[in-house]
């Protein structure tokens, strides 16, 4: 039973995505403390769960193909959902957001293609892990800025997000170079 805990955490993160998204979209205004505080807290819980599912899988020797595949998808869906919502309410800078979403789709497609057609498994590299952590932090700060109305907090969140996008472009170049070597 405990060996299934990492996968259950990943499924829990999937379940939180539509809840967080619906709560953020239905919030009455950008600066709604009540309307955005709960989804922000749920987002932070979801982001933290990303660390724990992988940690527990390694600690319990319970790594699985399901976990390896779906953990990555849950992260991407969580981030892309929040990025799209923050684009809608003007909380996030548009160009870095579009680059981030494009990178996620490109690299996910490339990794899937390589796995299916070239029998090459491309593990997540350290840049991808750093990018994901930075995006989680940046998005949490940007949501908090929407709650507080703080321009400075929004600037800090977007600056961190921009750095994560630069790291994601480096990571994408590395993944792409693996593809062209095959």
N, C-alpha and C positions, 0 to 999 in steps of 0.2 A: 504494500500500500504506500509506504513512504517513498518508494522508488518512483512513484507516479507524481509526487508532489511538484517537481520542476515543470512537468507538462501541464499540470493543473494550474500552476501560476501563470504560464503562458496563455492558457485558455481564458483565465480570469482577466488578463490584460486585453485580450481580444474583446471580451464582454464589456469592458469599460469603455472602449472606443466609441460605440454609438451613444452610450450614456453621457459621456463627457461632451461629445459633439452636440447632441440634442440640447443639453443644458446650456451650452455656450451660445448656440444659435437662438434659443428661445429667451435668452436674457433680454430684459426690456431695454437696456441701454448699455453702451460701452463701459460706463463708469458705475455699473450696478454692483455694489459690494456683495449683497446676498446672491445675486444672480450669477456672479463669476467666482465667488469664493469656494463654493462646493466643487464645481468642475476643476478649479485650480488644484484643490486638495486631492481630488481623484486622479488628476494628471500626475501629480507628484508621487502618489502611491503607485500608479502604473509605471512610472519611470523607475522608481526604486525596485519594483518587482522584476524589472529587466536584469538588474544585477543579481537578485536572489535566485532566479530560476537557473541561470548558468552556474552560479556558485554552488548551489545545492546539487545540480546535476553532476558536477565534477566531484564534489565532496562525497556524495552518495554512490558514486560510480554508476550513475543512472543516465548517462548521456544517451540520447536516442536520435534516430533519423528524424522523427517527428519534431523533437525539440530543436534540433539544429536548423531545420527548415522553417518551422512556424515561429520560432522566437524572432528570427530575422524579419519575417513578414509582419509580425505584430508591431515591432519597432517602427517599421516603415509606415504602416497604416496609421499608427498613433501620431507620428510626426506629420505626415502628409495631411491628415484630417485637421490637425490643429493649425498647420500652416495655412491651409485653405480658409479656415474660419478667420484667422488673423488677417489674411489678405482682405477678406470681405469687410472687416470692421476697421481696416486701416492701421492695425497695430504693428504690422511687420512690413519691412521694406520689400517692395515688389520684386525687384531684379534678383536679389539673393534668394528670395523665396522660390522664384521660378527656376533658378539654377539648382537649388536643393532638390526640388521635386523632380526635375529632369534627370539629375544625377541618380536619384533613387530608382527611377524607372529604367534608365539605361543600364546601370550596374546589375540590378536584379535580373533583367532580361539577359544580359551577357553571362552572368553566372549560371542561370538556368540553361541557356543554350549550350554552354560548355559542359555542363553536367550531363545533359541529355544526348548531345551529338558528338562530343569529343571524349566523353567519359573522364572529364577532368573536374575534380572538386576543388573549388577555390575557397579556402577558408577566409573568414573575416580577418582582416589584418588590424594591426594596432591603430592605424589611422582611422579605420572605420569605427573602431570602438571609441576612440577619442571624439570623433565627429558626432557619434550618437549621444555620448554623454554631454558634450557641449550643446548640442541642439536641445536636449531635454532641459538643461539649465537655462538656456536662452529663452525657450518657450515659456517656462515657468515664470521667469522674470517679466517677460512681455505680458503674460496674462495678469500678473500682479500689477503691472503698470496700467493695464486697462481697468483694473479695480480701483487703484488709487488715483488715476489720472495724472500720474507723475511723468512728465516729459523726460526727466533725467533717467528715471528707471527704464523707460522705453528705449532711450538712446543706448543705455548700457546693455539691455537685452538684445537689441538689434546689432550692436557691435560684437557681442559674443556670437550671435548667430552668423554674422558676416565672417568671423574667423572660422567658425565651423564649416561654412561653405567653402572657404579657401582650402581647408584641410580635406574636405570631401572631393574637391577637384583634384588634389594631389592623389588621394586614394583612388579616384576614378582612373587617373592616368596609369597608376600602378596595375590596377585590375585589367585595364585595356592592354597594357604591354604584355601581360600574361597571355591574353587571348591571341595577340598577334605572333607570339612565340610558338603557339601550338599549331 
